Amino acid sequence: MPGSRPRVRSDFALRLLLEKIVEYGLSDHVRNLVEDAQRHMGYRSPYRGGRTLTDLLRHAHAGARAEGDQDAAERLEDALSYATNVMLAPDLEIKYQLLGGARGRHANALTTFVSISATFVADQVRTFLDEHPQATRDEVMAYVDEMKRLVITDVAGATGVFEVSRSTNEQATWMTEVLLDRLHIGDSGAGFTPTAEASAEEIADVVLLRARRRALRDLDAVVLNRHSSERDLQRALEKNLWIFGGTQLADRLGPRRISRGIELDLTLLRPDGTVHVVELKRAAVPLLTRQRGRWVPTNEVHRAVAQAMNYLVVLDEDRPRLAEQGIDVRRASASVIIGHPQFEEEASENEVDAALRVYNSHLSRVEVVTYKQVADRADRVLRLAE
């Protein structure tokens, strides 16, 4: 890559990644190795790096591989790749959602970059053709090819003056890789384009539908990222309560610490004040296991349901106090959102849906749904509106 960068990188992004790796869950042995790396870095800038840091990360990576924990090994390998400047910062931020809105921020930067670059190139080509009206296609392409290695930088000591030079910026390096190797151009399916005859209400509906489509795509990206934590999923959902719709009709959020001793992931309030609890678990967890030739929910599902049931018991016991605040928990219910068929190694999506239907039929106030089912329900709502 062009330019020089520190041989070992130790910064806030790496610190966040190591915290996430611990949050995902590790064996005691590997967790101790990761915590050794964290202690070496320190907990505030400037962070310590050097060969000691890379050695500690290699030990942790080797420990995870020896235990057969492929997920932890992949994450620690990424941490080591980032520390040694093999993995670019934007890729790390997007893959692990280290900073809020990283995916959208970098996508917006790419959009702006492409738009400005296209305008700049078009203006340069027009100027070239004005000066060389008899230029052939090959001459124009040769002129454009000469521009591919150029980037504009400011001239030190000369306010408002710029020069053309080679890029040494990591963001520019990442953009170059994306535009040349990873960008796929397809039909966006824009659909209806407002006309002069369209009413303000129709235009507002189109804008809202498109915004919700984008939100649903963003949610899918978070869900299908096997490195997403429960907090990542919570942030994606709490910004788009319309996704719950239907019986929850979640037009507002209630307090997460609605009662003493519990902290809910999402507290949805129906228009009549009735509470619906949402317990979020990771999408990349196993949902089903084989028992006597049939698919049945895993212990992860059972534990999540038990947790939701305990929340409802606490709410029932605290009903008089909550009623004074206008919150009705007599008919409170709960949803456990967990897993996605894509992360099932053997069971198909139909088998997941069938097993959960049987399981839910034996539950009373709790329903278990996958992130795929939540997204599909929201997609059907949008299709009806379109």
C-alpha positions as CSV (number, residue, x, y, z in Angstrom):
1,M,0.0,0.0,0.0
2,P,1.2,3.6,-0.6
3,G,2.7,5.6,2.1
4,S,4.0,4.5,5.5
5,R,1.9,3.5,8.5
6,P,2.9,2.5,12.0
7,R,4.2,-1.1,12.1
8,V,1.8,-1.9,15.0
9,R,-1.5,-0.1,15.4
10,S,-3.0,0.3,18.9
11,D,-6.0,2.6,19.1
12,F,-9.6,3.1,20.2
13,A,-11.0,0.8,17.4
14,L,-8.8,-2.1,18.5
15,R,-9.8,-1.6,22.1
16,L,-13.5,-1.7,21.2
17,L,-13.0,-4.9,19.1
18,L,-11.3,-6.6,22.1
19,E,-14.1,-5.6,24.3
20,K,-16.6,-7.1,21.8
21,I,-14.7,-10.3,21.5
22,V,-14.9,-10.7,25.3
23,E,-18.6,-9.8,25.2
24,Y,-19.3,-12.5,22.6
25,G,-18.1,-15.2,25.0
26,L,-14.8,-17.0,25.5
27,S,-13.4,-19.8,27.5
28,D,-11.7,-18.8,30.8
29,H,-8.3,-19.5,29.3
30,V,-8.8,-17.5,26.1
31,R,-10.5,-14.6,28.0
32,N,-7.5,-14.3,30.3
33,L,-5.2,-14.1,27.2
34,V,-7.4,-11.4,25.6
35,E,-7.5,-9.5,28.9
36,D,-3.7,-9.6,29.0
37,A,-3.7,-7.8,25.7
38,Q,-6.2,-5.3,27.0
39,R,-4.1,-4.6,30.1
40,H,-1.0,-4.1,27.9
41,M,-2.9,-1.6,25.7
42,G,-4.3,0.3,28.6
43,Y,-7.8,1.8,28.8
44,R,-7.2,5.3,27.6
45,S,-5.2,7.0,24.8
46,P,-2.3,6.8,24.1
47,Y,-2.6,3.0,23.9
48,R,0.5,0.9,24.1
49,G,1.3,-1.4,21.1
50,G,4.6,-2.8,19.9
51,R,5.6,-6.4,19.5
52,T,4.3,-7.2,23.0
53,L,0.8,-6.5,21.8
54,T,1.0,-8.6,18.7
55,D,2.6,-11.5,20.7
56,L,-0.3,-11.4,23.1
57,L,-2.9,-11.3,20.3
58,R,-1.1,-14.3,18.6
59,H,-1.3,-16.2,21.9
60,A,-5.0,-15.5,22.3
61,H,-5.6,-16.5,18.6
62,A,-3.7,-19.7,19.1
63,G,-5.6,-20.5,22.2
64,A,-9.0,-20.1,20.5
65,R,-7.9,-22.3,17.6
66,A,-6.6,-25.0,19.9
67,E,-10.0,-25.1,21.6
68,G,-11.8,-25.3,18.2
69,D,-13.6,-22.0,18.8
70,Q,-13.6,-20.9,15.1
71,D,-15.6,-17.7,15.7
72,A,-13.3,-16.4,18.4
73,A,-10.3,-17.4,16.3
74,E,-11.6,-15.4,13.3
75,R,-12.2,-12.3,15.5
76,L,-8.8,-12.5,17.1
77,E,-7.2,-13.0,13.7
78,D,-8.9,-9.8,12.5
79,A,-7.7,-8.0,15.6
80,L,-4.1,-9.1,14.8
81,S,-4.5,-8.2,11.1
82,Y,-5.7,-4.7,12.1
83,A,-2.9,-4.2,14.6
84,T,-0.4,-5.1,12.0
85,N,-2.0,-2.9,9.3
86,V,-3.2,-5.7,7.1
87,M,-6.9,-5.0,7.7
88,L,-8.1,-1.5,6.9
89,A,-9.9,0.5,9.5
90,P,-13.2,1.0,7.5
91,D,-13.5,-2.8,7.0
92,L,-13.0,-3.5,10.7
93,E,-15.5,-0.8,11.7
94,I,-18.1,-2.1,9.3
95,K,-17.6,-5.8,10.0
96,Y,-17.9,-5.4,13.8
97,Q,-20.0,-2.2,13.9
98,L,-17.5,-0.7,16.3
99,L,-18.8,2.9,16.0
100,G,-22.4,3.9,15.6
101,G,-23.5,4.1,12.0
102,A,-20.1,3.0,10.6
103,R,-21.7,1.2,7.7
104,G,-23.9,4.1,6.7
105,R,-21.1,6.6,7.3
106,H,-18.7,4.9,5.0
107,A,-21.4,4.3,2.4
108,N,-22.2,8.0,2.4
109,A,-18.5,8.8,2.1
110,L,-18.3,6.5,-1.0
111,T,-21.4,8.1,-2.5
112,T,-20.0,11.6,-2.1
113,F,-16.6,10.5,-3.3
114,V,-18.1,8.9,-6.5
115,S,-20.3,11.9,-7.2
116,I,-17.6,14.5,-6.8
117,S,-15.1,12.4,-8.7
118,A,-17.5,11.9,-11.6
119,T,-18.2,15.7,-11.7
120,F,-14.5,16.5,-11.7
121,V,-13.7,14.0,-14.4
122,A,-16.5,15.2,-16.6
123,D,-15.4,18.8,-16.3
124,Q,-11.8,17.8,-17.1
125,V,-12.9,15.9,-20.2
126,R,-15.0,18.8,-21.4
127,T,-12.0,21.1,-21.0
128,F,-9.8,18.7,-22.9
129,L,-12.3,18.4,-25.7
130,D,-12.7,22.2,-25.9
131,E,-8.9,22.4,-26.3
132,H,-8.7,19.4,-28.6
133,P,-11.9,19.2,-30.6
134,Q,-10.4,16.6,-33.0
135,A,-9.4,14.2,-30.2
136,T,-10.2,10.6,-30.8
137,R,-11.8,8.2,-28.4
138,D,-8.4,6.6,-27.6
139,E,-6.9,10.0,-26.8
140,V,-9.7,10.9,-24.5
141,M,-9.4,7.5,-22.7
142,A,-5.6,8.0,-22.4
143,Y,-6.2,11.5,-20.8
144,V,-8.7,9.9,-18.3
145,D,-6.3,7.1,-17.5
146,E,-3.7,9.7,-16.6
147,M,-6.1,11.0,-13.9
148,K,-6.5,7.6,-12.1
149,R,-3.5,8.0,-9.8
150,L,-4.2,11.6,-8.8
151,V,-5.7,13.1,-5.6
152,I,-6.0,16.7,-4.6
153,T,-4.2,18.0,-1.5
154,D,-3.7,21.4,-0.1
155,V,-0.3,23.2,-0.4
156,A,1.3,23.9,2.9
157,G,1.5,27.6,3.6
158,A,-0.7,28.6,0.7
159,T,-4.2,29.2,1.8
160,G,-6.8,28.0,-0.7
161,V,-4.2,26.5,-3.1
162,F,-4.2,22.8,-4.0
163,E,-1.9,20.4,-5.8
164,V,-2.2,17.0,-7.3
165,S,-0.4,14.2,-5.5
166,R,-0.5,10.5,-4.8
167,S,-2.8,9.4,-1.9
168,T,-1.4,8.1,1.4
169,N,-4.7,8.2,3.3
170,E,-6.1,4.9,4.5
171,Q,-9.7,6.0,3.8
172,A,-8.7,6.7,0.2
173,T,-7.0,3.4,0.0
174,W,-10.1,1.7,1.2
175,M,-12.3,3.6,-1.2
176,T,-10.0,2.6,-4.1
177,E,-10.3,-1.1,-3.2
178,V,-14.1,-0.9,-2.9
179,L,-14.6,1.0,-6.1
180,L,-12.3,-1.2,-8.2
181,D,-12.9,-4.7,-6.6
182,R,-16.0,-4.7,-4.5
183,L,-18.6,-2.4,-6.0
184,H,-21.5,-4.1,-7.8
185,I,-23.9,-1.9,-9.8
186,G,-27.5,-3.1,-10.0
187,D,-31.0,-1.9,-10.3
188,S,-32.1,-0.1,-7.1
189,G,-35.7,-0.7,-7.9
190,A,-36.6,2.9,-7.2
191,G,-40.2,2.3,-8.2
192,F,-42.7,5.2,-8.3
193,T,-41.2,8.6,-9.1
194,P,-43.3,11.6,-7.8
195,T,-44.6,13.8,-10.6
196,A,-45.9,17.3,-10.6
197,E,-49.4,16.0,-10.3
198,A,-48.6,14.0,-7.2
199,S,-50.1,15.3,-4.0
200,A,-48.0,16.2,-0.9
201,E,-49.5,13.2,0.9
202,E,-48.5,10.8,-2.0
203,I,-45.0,12.2,-2.0
204,A,-44.7,11.9,1.8
205,D,-45.9,8.3,1.5
206,V,-43.2,7.5,-1.1
207,V,-40.5,9.1,1.0
208,L,-41.6,7.2,4.1
209,L,-41.7,3.9,2.3
210,R,-38.3,4.3,0.8
211,A,-36.9,5.3,4.2
212,R,-38.4,2.2,5.7
213,R,-37.0,0.0,2.9
214,R,-33.6,1.4,3.6
215,A,-34.0,0.8,7.3
216,L,-35.1,-2.8,6.7
217,R,-32.0,-3.4,4.5
218,D,-29.8,-1.9,7.2
219,L,-31.4,-4.2,9.8
220,D,-30.7,-7.2,7.5
221,A,-27.1,-6.2,7.3
222,V,-26.8,-6.1,11.1
223,V,-28.7,-9.4,11.5
224,L,-26.7,-11.3,8.9
225,N,-23.4,-10.1,10.3
226,R,-22.5,-13.0,12.5
227,H,-20.3,-10.7,14.6
228,S,-23.3,-8.5,15.7
229,S,-23.8,-8.3,19.4
230,E,-27.2,-8.0,21.2
231,R,-26.5,-4.3,21.6
232,D,-25.9,-3.9,17.9
233,L,-29.3,-5.5,17.2
234,Q,-31.0,-3.5,19.9
235,R,-29.7,-0.2,18.4
236,A,-31.0,-1.2,14.9
237,L,-34.4,-2.1,16.2
238,E,-35.1,0.7,18.6
239,K,-34.7,3.2,15.8
240,N,-37.4,1.5,13.7
241,L,-40.3,0.5,16.0
242,W,-42.6,0.4,13.0
243,I,-41.0,-3.0,12.2
244,F,-43.0,-4.6,15.1
245,G,-46.3,-3.2,13.9
246,G,-49.4,-5.5,14.1
247,T,-50.5,-6.5,17.6
248,Q,-47.6,-4.7,19.3
249,L,-48.3,-1.4,17.4
250,A,-45.1,-0.1,19.0
251,D,-45.6,3.6,18.5
252,R,-43.4,4.4,21.6
253,L,-40.9,2.9,23.9
254,G,-41.4,2.5,27.6
255,P,-38.6,2.6,30.1
256,R,-36.1,-0.2,30.0
257,R,-35.8,-0.2,33.8
258,I,-39.6,-0.4,34.1
259,S,-39.4,-2.3,37.4
260,R,-36.9,-2.9,40.2
261,G,-34.3,-5.6,39.5
262,I,-34.8,-5.9,35.7
263,E,-33.6,-4.2,32.6
264,L,-35.5,-5.0,29.4
265,D,-34.0,-4.9,25.9
266,L,-37.1,-3.2,24.5
267,T,-40.3,-2.1,26.3
268,L,-43.0,-1.6,23.7
269,L,-46.1,0.3,24.7
270,R,-49.4,-0.2,22.8
271,P,-51.7,2.8,22.4
272,D,-53.8,1.6,25.4
273,G,-50.7,1.5,27.7
274,T,-50.3,-2.3,27.6
275,V,-46.8,-3.5,27.8
276,H,-45.1,-5.9,25.4
277,V,-41.6,-7.0,26.4
278,V,-39.0,-7.8,23.7
279,E,-36.0,-9.9,24.7
280,L,-33.2,-9.8,22.1
281,K,-30.6,-12.5,21.6
282,R,-27.9,-12.8,19.0
283,A,-28.9,-13.9,15.5
284,A,-25.8,-16.2,15.1
285,V,-26.9,-18.8,17.6
286,P,-28.1,-22.4,17.1
287,L,-31.9,-22.6,17.3
288,L,-32.6,-26.3,16.8
289,T,-31.1,-29.6,17.8
290,R,-32.1,-33.2,17.1
291,Q,-33.9,-35.2,19.8
292,R,-35.4,-38.6,19.1
293,G,-35.5,-37.9,15.4
294,R,-37.2,-34.5,15.7
295,W,-36.1,-30.9,15.7
296,V,-36.5,-29.3,19.1
297,P,-35.3,-25.8,20.4
298,T,-31.8,-25.6,21.8
299,N,-30.9,-24.6,25.4
300,E,-30.2,-21.1,24.2
301,V,-33.9,-20.8,23.2
302,H,-35.1,-22.3,26.5
303,R,-33.0,-19.9,28.5
304,A,-34.2,-16.9,26.6
305,V,-37.8,-17.9,27.1
306,A,-37.2,-18.5,30.9
307,Q,-35.7,-15.0,31.1
308,A,-38.8,-13.5,29.4
309,M,-41.1,-15.4,31.7
310,N,-39.2,-14.1,34.8
311,Y,-39.6,-10.5,33.5
312,L,-43.4,-11.0,33.2
313,V,-43.5,-12.4,36.8
314,V,-41.7,-9.3,38.1
315,L,-44.1,-7.1,36.2
316,D,-47.1,-9.0,37.6
317,E,-45.8,-8.5,41.1
318,D,-45.2,-4.7,40.5
319,R,-48.6,-4.2,38.9
320,P,-50.1,-1.7,41.5
321,R,-47.1,0.7,41.2
322,L,-47.0,0.6,37.5
323,A,-50.8,1.1,37.2
324,E,-50.3,4.5,38.9
325,Q,-48.0,5.4,36.1
326,G,-50.6,4.5,33.5
327,I,-48.7,1.3,32.5
328,D,-51.0,-1.8,32.2
329,V,-49.2,-5.1,32.8
330,R,-52.2,-7.3,33.4
331,R,-52.2,-8.3,29.8
332,A,-48.4,-8.0,29.3
333,S,-46.8,-10.3,26.9
334,A,-43.3,-11.0,25.5
335,S,-41.5,-11.8,22.4
336,V,-38.1,-13.5,22.2
337,I,-36.2,-12.6,19.0
338,I,-33.4,-15.0,18.5
339,G,-31.5,-16.7,15.7
340,H,-31.7,-16.7,11.9
341,P,-32.1,-19.7,9.5
342,Q,-28.9,-18.7,7.7
343,F,-26.9,-19.7,10.8
344,E,-28.4,-23.1,11.1
345,E,-25.9,-25.8,10.1
346,E,-28.5,-28.5,9.3
347,A,-32.1,-27.4,9.7
348,S,-33.8,-25.6,6.8
349,E,-35.8,-22.4,7.2
350,N,-39.1,-24.4,6.9
351,E,-37.9,-26.8,9.6
352,V,-37.0,-23.9,11.9
353,D,-40.5,-22.3,11.4
354,A,-42.3,-25.6,11.9
355,A,-40.4,-26.4,15.1
356,L,-41.0,-22.9,16.6
357,R,-44.7,-23.1,15.7
358,V,-45.0,-26.3,17.8
359,Y,-42.9,-24.8,20.6
360,N,-45.0,-21.6,20.6
361,S,-48.2,-23.5,20.7
362,H,-47.3,-24.7,24.2
363,L,-46.4,-21.2,25.5
364,S,-49.0,-18.7,26.8
365,R,-47.7,-15.2,27.1
366,V,-44.3,-15.6,25.3
367,E,-43.6,-16.0,21.6
368,V,-40.3,-17.1,20.0
369,V,-39.6,-15.6,16.6
370,T,-36.4,-15.4,14.5
371,Y,-35.0,-12.2,13.0
372,K,-35.9,-13.6,9.6
373,Q,-39.6,-13.8,10.6
374,V,-39.5,-10.3,12.0
375,A,-38.0,-8.9,8.8
376,D,-40.4,-10.9,6.6
377,R,-43.4,-9.5,8.5
378,A,-42.1,-6.0,8.1
379,D,-41.5,-6.7,4.4
380,R,-45.1,-7.9,3.9
381,V,-46.4,-4.7,5.5
382,L,-44.3,-2.6,3.1
383,R,-45.4,-4.6,0.1
384,L,-49.1,-4.0,1.0
385,A,-48.4,-0.2,1.4
386,E,-46.6,-0.1,-2.0
